[in-house]
Amino acid sequence: MRDMGMWFEDILKNYISVTKLRTLVDDTPQIIGYDTGKDFTFGQGNIEIDALTYGYIKDTNIFENFSLKLS
C-alpha cells in the first residue's frame, strides 16, 4: 500500500510540473508580426569582435582575449 501511495505521489508531482509548463508556454506573449514577417535582404557589412574575455564562472574563462573579424 505504501508503494502505491509513493507511486501516486510521483504521478501527481509530474502532472503538476507539466501543468505549470503548459501554462507558462500558453501564457507567453506571441511575437507581433511573426505570421507575416519580412523578407530577408542581404546587405554588406562586417562583424568584428576585439579582445573578448568571457566565462560563466568567476576566474574560469571560455574566451580569453579572443578576436574575430568577418567581412
PDB file with SEQRES, HELIX, SHEET and CRYST1 records, atoms N, CA, C and O in Angstrom:
SEQRES   1 A   71  MET ARG ASP MET GLY MET TRP PHE GLU ASP ILE LEU LYS          
SEQRES   2 A   71  ASN TYR ILE SER VAL THR LYS LEU ARG THR LEU VAL ASP          
SEQRES   3 A   71  ASP THR PRO GLN ILE ILE GLY TYR ASP THR GLY LYS ASP          
SEQRES   4 A   71  PHE THR PHE GLY GLN GLY ASN ILE GLU ILE ASP ALA LEU          
SEQRES   5 A   71  THR TYR GLY TYR ILE LYS ASP THR ASN ILE PHE GLU ASN          
SEQRES   6 A   71  PHE SER LEU LYS LEU SER                                      
HELIX    1 AA1 ARG A    2  ASP A   27  1                                  26    
SHEET    1 AA1 2 ILE A  47  TYR A  54  0                                        
SHEET    2 AA1 2 PHE A  63  LEU A  70 -1                                        
CRYST1    1.000    1.000    1.000  90.00  90.00  90.00 P 1           1          
ATOM      1  N   MET A   1       0.830  -1.195   0.000  1.00  0.00           N  
ATOM      2  CA  MET A   1       0.000   0.000   0.000  1.00  0.00           C  
ATOM      3  C   MET A   1       0.880   1.267   0.000  1.00  0.00           C  
ATOM      4  O   MET A   1       0.568   2.254  -0.667  1.00  0.00           O  
ATOM      5  N   ARG A   2       1.980   1.213   0.762  1.00  0.00           N  
ATOM      6  CA  ARG A   2       2.889   2.359   0.838  1.00  0.00           C  
ATOM      7  C   ARG A   2       3.497   2.647  -0.528  1.00  0.00           C  
ATOM      8  O   ARG A   2       3.593   3.807  -0.930  1.00  0.00           O  
ATOM      9  N   ASP A   3       3.909   1.600  -1.248  1.00  0.00           N  
ATOM     10  CA  ASP A   3       4.475   1.776  -2.587  1.00  0.00           C  
ATOM     11  C   ASP A   3       3.473   2.409  -3.541  1.00  0.00           C  
ATOM     12  O   ASP A   3       3.837   3.226  -4.388  1.00  0.00           O  
ATOM     13  N   MET A   4       2.218   2.028  -3.398  1.00  0.00           N  
ATOM     14  CA  MET A   4       1.170   2.592  -4.243  1.00  0.00           C  
ATOM     15  C   MET A   4       0.989   4.077  -3.954  1.00  0.00           C  
ATOM     16  O   MET A   4       0.756   4.861  -4.873  1.00  0.00           O  
ATOM     17  N   GLY A   5       1.093   4.468  -2.696  1.00  0.00           N  
ATOM     18  CA  GLY A   5       0.979   5.876  -2.322  1.00  0.00           C  
ATOM     19  C   GLY A   5       2.128   6.696  -2.885  1.00  0.00           C  
ATOM     20  O   GLY A   5       1.925   7.814  -3.360  1.00  0.00           O  
ATOM     21  N   MET A   6       3.350   6.136  -2.832  1.00  0.00           N  
ATOM     22  CA  MET A   6       4.508   6.829  -3.382  1.00  0.00           C  
ATOM     23  C   MET A   6       4.395   6.944  -4.896  1.00  0.00           C  
ATOM     24  O   MET A   6       4.756   7.971  -5.470  1.00  0.00           O  
ATOM     25  N   TRP A   7       3.902   5.908  -5.535  1.00  0.00           N  
ATOM     26  CA  TRP A   7       3.696   5.909  -6.985  1.00  0.00           C  
ATOM     27  C   TRP A   7       2.712   7.006  -7.373  1.00  0.00           C  
ATOM     28  O   TRP A   7       2.947   7.751  -8.325  1.00  0.00           O  
ATOM     29  N   PHE A   8       1.606   7.105  -6.632  1.00  0.00           N  
ATOM     30  CA  PHE A   8       0.600   8.124  -6.910  1.00  0.00           C  
ATOM     31  C   PHE A   8       1.182   9.521  -6.677  1.00  0.00           C  
ATOM     32  O   PHE A   8       0.902  10.445  -7.441  1.00  0.00           O  
ATOM     33  N   GLU A   9       1.990   9.675  -5.626  1.00  0.00           N  
ATOM     34  CA  GLU A   9       2.607  10.963  -5.338  1.00  0.00           C  
ATOM     35  C   GLU A   9       3.543  11.388  -6.476  1.00  0.00           C  
ATOM     36  O   GLU A   9       3.562  12.558  -6.857  1.00  0.00           O  
ATOM     37  N   ASP A  10       4.313  10.447  -7.015  1.00  0.00           N  
ATOM     38  CA  ASP A  10       5.196  10.752  -8.147  1.00  0.00           C  
ATOM     39  C   ASP A  10       4.402  11.185  -9.373  1.00  0.00           C  
ATOM     40  O   ASP A  10       4.772  12.146 -10.048  1.00  0.00           O  
ATOM     41  N   ILE A  11       3.327  10.487  -9.658  1.00  0.00           N  
ATOM     42  CA  ILE A  11       2.489  10.843 -10.807  1.00  0.00           C  
ATOM     43  C   ILE A  11       1.889  12.234 -10.611  1.00  0.00           C  
ATOM     44  O   ILE A  11       1.843  13.029 -11.549  1.00  0.00           O  
ATOM     45  N   LEU A  12       1.438  12.522  -9.415  1.00  0.00           N  
ATOM     46  CA  LEU A  12       0.840  13.826  -9.119  1.00  0.00           C  
ATOM     47  C   LEU A  12       1.865  14.945  -9.280  1.00  0.00           C  
ATOM     48  O   LEU A  12       1.541  15.995  -9.835  1.00  0.00           O  
ATOM     49  N   LYS A  13       3.104  14.744  -8.803  1.00  0.00           N  
ATOM     50  CA  LYS A  13       4.156  15.745  -8.953  1.00  0.00           C  
ATOM     51  C   LYS A  13       4.459  15.994 -10.428  1.00  0.00           C  
ATOM     52  O   LYS A  13       4.606  17.142 -10.849  1.00  0.00           O  
ATOM     53  N   ASN A  14       4.554  14.923 -11.212  1.00  0.00           N  
ATOM     54  CA  ASN A  14       4.813  15.068 -12.645  1.00  0.00           C  
ATOM     55  C   ASN A  14       3.676  15.795 -13.347  1.00  0.00           C  
ATOM     56  O   ASN A  14       3.917  16.628 -14.221  1.00  0.00           O  
ATOM     57  N   TYR A  15       2.446  15.489 -12.974  1.00  0.00           N  
ATOM     58  CA  TYR A  15       1.286  16.155 -13.570  1.00  0.00           C  
ATOM     59  C   TYR A  15       1.318  17.658 -13.272  1.00  0.00           C  
ATOM     60  O   TYR A  15       1.059  18.478 -14.153  1.00  0.00           O  
ATOM     61  N   ILE A  16       1.634  18.005 -12.036  1.00  0.00           N  
ATOM     62  CA  ILE A  16       1.688  19.417 -11.652  1.00  0.00           C  
ATOM     63  C   ILE A  16       2.802  20.127 -12.426  1.00  0.00           C  
ATOM     64  O   ILE A  16       2.613  21.257 -12.876  1.00  0.00           O  
ATOM     65  N   SER A  17       3.959  19.479 -12.585  1.00  0.00           N  
ATOM     66  CA  SER A  17       5.064  20.083 -13.338  1.00  0.00           C  
ATOM     67  C   SER A  17       4.676  20.327 -14.787  1.00  0.00           C  
ATOM     68  O   SER A  17       4.962  21.390 -15.338  1.00  0.00           O  
ATOM     69  N   VAL A  18       4.029  19.352 -15.404  1.00  0.00           N  
ATOM     70  CA  VAL A  18       3.606  19.503 -16.805  1.00  0.00           C  
ATOM     71  C   VAL A  18       2.550  20.595 -16.922  1.00  0.00           C  
ATOM     72  O   VAL A  18       2.568  21.376 -17.872  1.00  0.00           O  
ATOM     73  N   THR A  19       1.641  20.653 -15.974  1.00  0.00           N  
ATOM     74  CA  THR A  19       0.596  21.682 -15.994  1.00  0.00           C  
ATOM     75  C   THR A  19       1.212  23.078 -15.884  1.00  0.00           C  
ATOM     76  O   THR A  19       0.792  23.991 -16.594  1.00  0.00           O  
ATOM     77  N   LYS A  20       2.195  23.254 -15.008  1.00  0.00           N  
ATOM     78  CA  LYS A  20       2.865  24.551 -14.876  1.00  0.00           C  
ATOM     79  C   LYS A  20       3.597  24.924 -16.161  1.00  0.00           C  
ATOM     80  O   LYS A  20       3.564  26.078 -16.588  1.00  0.00           O  
ATOM     81  N   LEU A  21       4.253  23.948 -16.771  1.00  0.00           N  
ATOM     82  CA  LEU A  21       4.972  24.199 -18.014  1.00  0.00           C  
ATOM     83  C   LEU A  21       4.014  24.592 -19.132  1.00  0.00           C  
ATOM     84  O   LEU A  21       4.293  25.527 -19.883  1.00  0.00           O  
ATOM     85  N   ARG A  22       2.897  23.895 -19.252  1.00  0.00           N  
ATOM     86  CA  ARG A  22       1.918  24.229 -20.294  1.00  0.00           C  
ATOM     87  C   ARG A  22       1.335  25.612 -20.076  1.00  0.00           C  
ATOM     88  O   ARG A  22       1.114  26.350 -21.036  1.00  0.00           O  
ATOM     89  N   THR A  23       1.084  25.972 -18.823  1.00  0.00           N  
ATOM     90  CA  THR A  23       0.567  27.304 -18.512  1.00  0.00           C  
ATOM     91  C   THR A  23       1.585  28.367 -18.920  1.00  0.00           C  
ATOM     92  O   THR A  23       1.218  29.390 -19.498  1.00  0.00           O  
ATOM     93  N   LEU A  24       2.851  28.129 -18.624  1.00  0.00           N  
ATOM     94  CA  LEU A  24       3.897  29.080 -18.989  1.00  0.00           C  
ATOM     95  C   LEU A  24       3.960  29.258 -20.497  1.00  0.00           C  
ATOM     96  O   LEU A  24       4.019  30.387 -20.984  1.00  0.00           O  
ATOM     97  N   VAL A  25       3.948  28.169 -21.234  1.00  0.00           N  
ATOM     98  CA  VAL A  25       4.043  28.235 -22.690  1.00  0.00           C  
ATOM     99  C   VAL A  25       2.800  28.888 -23.287  1.00  0.00           C  
ATOM    100  O   VAL A  25       2.904  29.702 -24.205  1.00  0.00           O  
ATOM    101  N   ASP A  26       1.641  28.537 -22.774  1.00  0.00           N  
ATOM    102  CA  ASP A  26       0.403  29.101 -23.306  1.00  0.00           C  
ATOM    103  C   ASP A  26       0.264  30.587 -23.010  1.00  0.00           C  
ATOM    104  O   ASP A  26      -0.350  31.317 -23.788  1.00  0.00           O  
ATOM    105  N   ASP A  27       0.831  31.049 -21.882  1.00  0.00           N  
ATOM    106  CA  ASP A  27       0.701  32.447 -21.490  1.00  0.00           C  
ATOM    107  C   ASP A  27       1.804  33.338 -22.055  1.00  0.00           C  
ATOM    108  O   ASP A  27       1.767  34.555 -21.872  1.00  0.00           O  
ATOM    109  N   THR A  28       2.778  32.750 -22.734  1.00  0.00           N  
ATOM    110  CA  THR A  28       3.870  33.531 -23.299  1.00  0.00           C  
ATOM    111  C   THR A  28       3.337  34.390 -24.441  1.00  0.00           C  
ATOM    112  O   THR A  28       2.669  33.873 -25.337  1.00  0.00           O  
ATOM    113  N   PRO A  29       3.622  35.691 -24.424  1.00  0.00           N  
ATOM    114  CA  PRO A  29       3.120  36.547 -25.500  1.00  0.00           C  
ATOM    115  C   PRO A  29       3.712  36.141 -26.852  1.00  0.00           C  
ATOM    116  O   PRO A  29       4.873  35.742 -26.941  1.00  0.00           O  
ATOM    117  N   GLN A  30       2.912  36.248 -27.875  1.00  0.00           N  
ATOM    118  CA  GLN A  30       3.346  35.914 -29.220  1.00  0.00           C  
ATOM    119  C   GLN A  30       4.110  37.087 -29.824  1.00  0.00           C  
ATOM    120  O   GLN A  30       3.883  38.240 -29.457  1.00  0.00           O  
ATOM    121  N   ILE A  31       5.002  36.791 -30.736  1.00  0.00           N  
ATOM    122  CA  ILE A  31       5.760  37.832 -31.424  1.00  0.00           C  
ATOM    123  C   ILE A  31       4.838  38.513 -32.436  1.00  0.00           C  
ATOM    124  O   ILE A  31       4.248  37.849 -33.288  1.00  0.00           O  
ATOM    125  N   ILE A  32       4.717  39.815 -32.342  1.00  0.00           N  
ATOM    126  CA  ILE A  32       3.848  40.561 -33.241  1.00  0.00           C  
ATOM    127  C   ILE A  32       4.438  40.524 -34.648  1.00  0.00           C  
ATOM    128  O   ILE A  32       5.615  40.830 -34.839  1.00  0.00           O  
ATOM    129  N   GLY A  33       3.634  40.156 -35.615  1.00  0.00           N  
ATOM    130  CA  GLY A  33       4.063  40.121 -36.997  1.00  0.00           C  
ATOM    131  C   GLY A  33       4.768  38.834 -37.394  1.00  0.00           C  
ATOM    132  O   GLY A  33       5.250  38.725 -38.522  1.00  0.00           O  
ATOM    133  N   TYR A  34       4.841  37.856 -36.497  1.00  0.00           N  
ATOM    134  CA  TYR A  34       5.544  36.611 -36.800  1.00  0.00           C  
ATOM    135  C   TYR A  34       4.941  35.897 -38.004  1.00  0.00           C  
ATOM    136  O   TYR A  34       5.665  35.345 -38.833  1.00  0.00           O  
ATOM    137  N   ASP A  35       3.624  35.910 -38.098  1.00  0.00           N  
ATOM    138  CA  ASP A  35       2.966  35.190 -39.194  1.00  0.00           C  
ATOM    139  C   ASP A  35       3.147  35.890 -40.541  1.00  0.00           C  
ATOM    140  O   ASP A  35       3.109  35.229 -41.579  1.00  0.00           O  
ATOM    141  N   THR A  36       3.341  37.202 -40.549  1.00  0.00           N  
ATOM    142  CA  THR A  36       3.540  37.909 -41.814  1.00  0.00           C  
ATOM    143  C   THR A  36       5.017  38.101 -42.101  1.00  0.00           C  
ATOM    144  O   THR A  36       5.467  37.857 -43.221  1.00  0.00           O  
ATOM    145  N   GLY A  37       5.763  38.529 -41.122  1.00  0.00           N  
ATOM    146  CA  GLY A  37       7.213  38.673 -41.243  1.00  0.00           C  
ATOM    147  C   GLY A  37       7.654  39.589 -42.366  1.00  0.00           C  
ATOM    148  O   GLY A  37       6.831  40.171 -43.072  1.00  0.00           O  
ATOM    149  N   LYS A  38       8.939  39.706 -42.517  1.00  0.00           N  
ATOM    150  CA  LYS A  38       9.527  40.493 -43.591  1.00  0.00           C  
ATOM    151  C   LYS A  38      10.498  39.612 -44.349  1.00  0.00           C  
ATOM    152  O   LYS A  38      11.107  38.710 -43.773  1.00  0.00           O  
ATOM    153  N   ASP A  39      10.645  39.871 -45.647  1.00  0.00           N  
ATOM    154  CA  ASP A  39      11.610  39.141 -46.444  1.00  0.00           C  
ATOM    155  C   ASP A  39      13.018  39.537 -46.031  1.00  0.00           C  
ATOM    156  O   ASP A  39      13.292  40.704 -45.750  1.00  0.00           O  
ATOM    157  N   PHE A  40      13.904  38.554 -45.997  1.00  0.00           N  
ATOM    158  CA  PHE A  40      15.292  38.817 -45.658  1.00  0.00           C  
ATOM    159  C   PHE A  40      16.006  39.390 -46.869  1.00  0.00           C  
ATOM    160  O   PHE A  40      15.914  38.853 -47.973  1.00  0.00           O  
ATOM    161  N   THR A  41      16.712  40.474 -46.652  1.00  0.00           N  
ATOM    162  CA  THR A  41      17.534  41.035 -47.717  1.00  0.00           C  
ATOM    163  C   THR A  41      18.970  41.071 -47.227  1.00  0.00           C  
ATOM    164  O   THR A  41      19.254  41.548 -46.128  1.00  0.00           O  
ATOM    165  N   PHE A  42      19.862  40.566 -48.047  1.00  0.00           N  
ATOM    166  CA  PHE A  42      21.272  40.518 -47.688  1.00  0.00           C  
ATOM    167  C   PHE A  42      21.910  41.867 -47.946  1.00  0.00           C  
ATOM    168  O   PHE A  42      21.732  42.454 -49.014  1.00  0.00           O  
ATOM    169  N   GLY A  43      22.633  42.344 -46.995  1.00  0.00           N  
ATOM    170  CA  GLY A  43      23.346  43.607 -47.149  1.00  0.00           C  
ATOM    171  C   GLY A  43      24.820  43.403 -46.855  1.00  0.00           C  
ATOM    172  O   GLY A  43      25.221  42.372 -46.314  1.00  0.00           O  
ATOM    173  N   GLN A  44      25.595  44.361 -47.204  1.00  0.00           N  
ATOM    174  CA  GLN A  44      27.031  44.293 -46.937  1.00  0.00           C  
ATOM    175  C   GLN A  44      27.282  44.774 -45.517  1.00  0.00           C  
ATOM    176  O   GLN A  44      26.612  45.679 -45.020  1.00  0.00           O  
ATOM    177  N   GLY A  45      28.252  44.156 -44.885  1.00  0.00           N  
ATOM    178  CA  GLY A  45      28.594  44.577 -43.534  1.00  0.00           C  
ATOM    179  C   GLY A  45      29.707  43.729 -42.974  1.00  0.00           C  
ATOM    180  O   GLY A  45      30.098  42.723 -43.567  1.00  0.00           O  
ATOM    181  N   ASN A  46      30.203  44.129 -41.860  1.00  0.00           N  
ATOM    182  CA  ASN A  46      31.280  43.427 -41.179  1.00  0.00           C  
ATOM    183  C   ASN A  46      30.864  43.149 -39.745  1.00  0.00           C  
ATOM    184  O   ASN A  46      30.086  43.892 -39.146  1.00  0.00           O  
ATOM    185  N   ILE A  47      31.395  42.069 -39.214  1.00  0.00           N  
ATOM    186  CA  ILE A  47      31.238  41.755 -37.800  1.00  0.00           C  
ATOM    187  C   ILE A  47      32.637  41.671 -37.228  1.00  0.00           C  
ATOM    188  O   ILE A  47      33.500  40.982 -37.770  1.00  0.00           O  
ATOM    189  N   GLU A  48      32.858  42.376 -36.130  1.00  0.00           N  
ATOM    190  CA  GLU A  48      34.186  42.344 -35.530  1.00  0.00           C  
ATOM    191  C   GLU A  48      34.065  42.230 -34.013  1.00  0.00           C  
ATOM    192  O   GLU A  48      33.328  42.975 -33.368  1.00  0.00           O  
ATOM    193  N   ILE A  49      34.812  41.275 -33.468  1.00  0.00           N  
ATOM    194  CA  ILE A  49      34.930  41.105 -32.021  1.00  0.00           C  
ATOM    195  C   ILE A  49      36.389  41.326 -31.698  1.00  0.00           C  
ATOM    196  O   ILE A  49      37.262  40.706 -32.305  1.00  0.00           O  
ATOM    197  N   ASP A  50      36.664  42.201 -30.750  1.00  0.00           N  
ATOM    198  CA  ASP A  50      38.051  42.531 -30.439  1.00  0.00           C  
ATOM    199  C   ASP A  50      38.316  42.353 -28.945  1.00  0.00           C  
ATOM    200  O   ASP A  50      37.689  43.005 -28.110  1.00  0.00           O  
ATOM    201  N   ALA A  51      39.242  41.471 -28.625  1.00  0.00           N  
ATOM    202  CA  ALA A  51      39.728  41.256 -27.264  1.00  0.00           C  
ATOM    203  C   ALA A  51      38.606  40.867 -26.296  1.00  0.00           C  
ATOM    204  O   ALA A  51      38.483  41.449 -25.218  1.00  0.00           O  
ATOM    205  N   LEU A  52      37.798  39.893 -26.680  1.00  0.00           N  
ATOM    206  CA  LEU A  52      36.692  39.416 -25.846  1.00  0.00           C  
ATOM    207  C   LEU A  52      37.220  38.442 -24.801  1.00  0.00           C  
ATOM    208  O   LEU A  52      37.944  37.501 -25.126  1.00  0.00           O  
ATOM    209  N   THR A  53      36.856  38.671 -23.564  1.00  0.00           N  
ATOM    210  CA  THR A  53      37.118  37.725 -22.482  1.00  0.00           C  
ATOM    211  C   THR A  53      35.777  37.424 -21.838  1.00  0.00           C  
ATOM    212  O   THR A  53      35.063  38.337 -21.424  1.00  0.00           O  
ATOM    213  N   TYR A  54      35.427  36.126 -21.752  1.00  0.00           N  
ATOM    214  CA  TYR A  54      34.109  35.746 -21.252  1.00  0.00           C  
ATOM    215  C   TYR A  54      34.186  34.399 -20.558  1.00  0.00           C  
ATOM    216  O   TYR A  54      34.928  33.514 -20.985  1.00  0.00           O  
ATOM    217  N   GLY A  55      33.418  34.243 -19.488  1.00  0.00           N  
ATOM    218  CA  GLY A  55      33.310  32.971 -18.785  1.00  0.00           C  
ATOM    219  C   GLY A  55      32.018  32.907 -18.007  1.00  0.00           C  
ATOM    220  O   GLY A  55      31.456  33.939 -17.642  1.00  0.00           O  
ATOM    221  N   TYR A  56      31.545  31.706 -17.750  1.00  0.00           N  
ATOM    222  CA  TYR A  56      30.322  31.500 -16.974  1.00  0.00           C  
ATOM    223  C   TYR A  56      30.584  31.559 -15.473  1.00  0.00           C  
ATOM    224  O   TYR A  56      29.740  31.995 -14.690  1.00  0.00           O  
ATOM    225  N   ILE A  57      31.781  31.106 -15.095  1.00  0.00           N  
ATOM    226  CA  ILE A  57      32.145  31.037 -13.686  1.00  0.00           C  
ATOM    227  C   ILE A  57      33.307  31.992 -13.447  1.00  0.00           C  
ATOM    228  O   ILE A  57      34.214  32.099 -14.273  1.00  0.00           O  
ATOM    229  N   LYS A  58      33.274  32.679 -12.320  1.00  0.00           N  
ATOM    230  CA  LYS A  58      34.337  33.634 -11.998  1.00  0.00           C  
ATOM    231  C   LYS A  58      35.706  32.956 -12.050  1.00  0.00           C  
ATOM    232  O   LYS A  58      35.886  31.857 -11.526  1.00  0.00           O  
ATOM    233  N   ASP A  59      36.648  33.616 -12.677  1.00  0.00           N  
ATOM    234  CA  ASP A  59      38.034  33.141 -12.825  1.00  0.00           C  
ATOM    235  C   ASP A  59      38.167  31.902 -13.705  1.00  0.00           C  
ATOM    236  O   ASP A  59      39.222  31.266 -13.696  1.00  0.00           O  
ATOM    237  N   THR A  60      37.140  31.538 -14.462  1.00  0.00           N  
ATOM    238  CA  THR A  60      37.217  30.427 -15.418  1.00  0.00           C  
ATOM    239  C   THR A  60      36.684  30.944 -16.745  1.00  0.00           C  
ATOM    240  O   THR A  60      35.475  30.942 -16.977  1.00  0.00           O  
ATOM    241  N   ASN A  61      37.577  31.383 -17.610  1.00  0.00           N  
ATOM    242  CA  ASN A  61      37.165  31.991 -18.872  1.00  0.00           C  
ATOM    243  C   ASN A  61      37.077  30.962 -19.993  1.00  0.00           C  
ATOM    244  O   ASN A  61      37.905  30.058 -20.103  1.00  0.00           O  
ATOM    245  N   ILE A  62      36.064  31.126 -20.809  1.00  0.00           N  
ATOM    246  CA  ILE A  62      35.918  30.312 -22.012  1.00  0.00           C  
ATOM    247  C   ILE A  62      36.680  30.988 -23.148  1.00  0.00           C  
ATOM    248  O   ILE A  62      37.366  30.328 -23.929  1.00  0.00           O  
ATOM    249  N   PHE A  63      36.553  32.298 -23.230  1.00  0.00           N  
ATOM    250  CA  PHE A  63      37.314  33.097 -24.192  1.00  0.00           C  
ATOM    251  C   PHE A  63      38.250  34.007 -23.423  1.00  0.00           C  
ATOM    252  O   PHE A  63      37.853  34.644 -22.447  1.00  0.00           O  
ATOM    253  N   GLU A  64      39.474  34.062 -23.862  1.00  0.00           N  
ATOM    254  CA  GLU A  64      40.463  34.941 -23.243  1.00  0.00           C  
ATOM    255  C   GLU A  64      41.137  35.743 -24.351  1.00  0.00           C  
ATOM    256  O   GLU A  64      41.901  35.207 -25.153  1.00  0.00           O  
ATOM    257  N   ASN A  65      40.833  37.053 -24.376  1.00  0.00           N  
ATOM    258  CA  ASN A  65      41.410  37.941 -25.383  1.00  0.00           C  
ATOM    259  C   ASN A  65      41.150  37.438 -26.811  1.00  0.00           C  
ATOM    260  O   ASN A  65      42.050  37.418 -27.651  1.00  0.00           O  
ATOM    261  N   PHE A  66      39.913  37.036 -27.062  1.00  0.00           N  
ATOM    262  CA  PHE A  66      39.502  36.465 -28.348  1.00  0.00           C  
ATOM    263  C   PHE A  66      39.132  37.572 -29.327  1.00  0.00           C  
ATOM    264  O   PHE A  66      38.399  38.495 -28.972  1.00  0.00           O  
ATOM    265  N   SER A  67      39.628  37.489 -30.545  1.00  0.00           N  
ATOM    266  CA  SER A  67      39.291  38.462 -31.580  1.00  0.00           C  
ATOM    267  C   SER A  67      38.863  37.729 -32.856  1.00  0.00           C  
ATOM    268  O   SER A  67      39.381  36.659 -33.178  1.00  0.00           O  
ATOM    269  N   LEU A  68      37.921  38.318 -33.563  1.00  0.00           N  
ATOM    270  CA  LEU A  68      37.382  37.723 -34.775  1.00  0.00           C  
ATOM    271  C   LEU A  68      36.885  38.835 -35.679  1.00  0.00           C  
ATOM    272  O   LEU A  68      36.275  39.792 -35.202  1.00  0.00           O  
ATOM    273  N   LYS A  69      37.136  38.726 -36.973  1.00  0.00           N  
ATOM    274  CA  LYS A  69      36.629  39.697 -37.933  1.00  0.00           C  
ATOM    275  C   LYS A  69      36.070  38.943 -39.130  1.00  0.00           C  
ATOM    276  O   LYS A  69      36.770  38.159 -39.771  1.00  0.00           O  
ATOM    277  N   LEU A  70      34.789  39.194 -39.422  1.00  0.00           N  
ATOM    278  CA  LEU A  70      34.122  38.607 -40.570  1.00  0.00           C  
ATOM    279  C   LEU A  70      33.785  39.736 -41.543  1.00  0.00           C  
ATOM    280  O   LEU A  70      33.140  40.717 -41.174  1.00  0.00           O  
ATOM    281  N   SER A  71      34.226  39.585 -42.772  1.00  0.00           N  
ATOM    282  CA  SER A  71      33.968  40.638 -43.770  1.00  0.00           C  
ATOM    283  C   SER A  71      33.193  40.053 -44.924  1.00  0.00           C  
ATOM    284  O   SER A  71      32.870  40.765 -45.875  1.00  0.00           O  
TER     285      SER A  71                                                      
END                                                                             
